[in-house]
Amino acid sequence: MLWIDTHAHLYGKEFNQDRPGMITRALEMGVHKLLLPNIDSHSIEGMLALEEAYPGKCYAMMGLHPCYVDEQVETQMALVREWLAKRSFIAVGEIGLDFYWDKTHAALQHQVFREQLQLSKQYQLPVVIHSRESTRQCIDEVRSLQDGSLSGVFHCFSGTLEEAREVIDLGFYLGIGGVVTFKKSGLDKIVEQVDLQHIILETDAPYLAPVPYRGKRNESAYIPLIGQTVANVKNLKIEEVAAITTSNALKLFKSI
């Protein structure tokens, strides 16, 4: 079985002690492609170094995460624009809105999100959307700009079933990770009602490790655990979940 981890911060300091071993474990589990979302100016170097060290395995995105939108945003966005202009990336990401921690720069987050959605159109790239405590607002922003040219994924989807259906109607995928294994998350009920053709799998490593590793560091080797839970919820064979979610990821991220 082959899997794709569509969202993993493998350049993070949490992996500094065993990064090569962690990536080897993922590859041994059949997780043969690892997609790396950018965060801000500080994550670029480590992300690109991983892509260079693991060609055909690690793939870089470019974008500015909403939690790093502040008074220095124009400097950060100038860097995003510069990188997108000078080399290829698989997606514009991780972008979006986050109203969980702080709403101080909410208006600026919206502005930067819209700008990056436009960049995805310019470069004909999918977008990877972060929508913590902001699923409704992110859907509305995408809808306002959707002319058939936008594609992407609502990473770590945490909305309602109705919002899931709206995301799908917009032509986007749902990113499903370790939260689906949490007993009280309710995400399993949504996955149960959504066709597998609209789902891609992710870890968000090092965050949100699935059961039985909940509360510990997450890593890409745990993708099959997430896949098994999806298979159980939907009464499918794990091989089918692997095949369809991997195919979905390849359709969305066309350059991997």
Salt bridges, closest charged atoms under 4 A:
GLU14 OE2 - LYS13 NZ 3.83
ASP18 OD2 - ARG25 NH2 3.25
ASP18 OD1 - ARG217 NH1 2.82
GLU51 OE1 - ARG87 NH2 2.89
GLU71 OE2 - HIS105 NE2 3.72
GLU74 OE2 - ARG81 NH2 2.35
GLU82 OE2 - LYS86 NZ 3.59
GLU94 OE1 - HIS7 NE2 3.09
GLU94 OE1 - HIS9 NE2 3.47
GLU94 OE2 - HIS65 NE2 3.45
GLU94 OE2 - HIS130 ND1 2.87
GLU94 OE2 - HIS155 NE2 3.27
ASP98 OD2 - HIS130 NE2 2.58
GLU115 OE2 - ARG81 NH1 2.39
ASP140 OD1 - ARG136 NH1 3.06
ASP140 OD1 - ARG143 NH1 3.48
GLU141 OE2 - HIS110 ND1 2.58
GLU141 OE2 - ARG114 NH1 2.67
ASP147 OD2 - LYS121 NZ 3.27
GLU166 OE2 - ARG136 NH2 2.52
GLU166 OE1 - ARG143 NH2 2.83
ASP188 OD2 - LYS189 NZ 3.75
GLU202 OE2 - HIS155 ND1 2.81
ASP204 OD1 - HIS7 NE2 3.61
ASP204 OD1 - HIS9 NE2 3.13
ASP204 OD1 - HIS155 NE2 3.96
GLU219 OE2 - ARG25 NE 2.80
GLU219 OE1 - ARG217 NH2 3.11
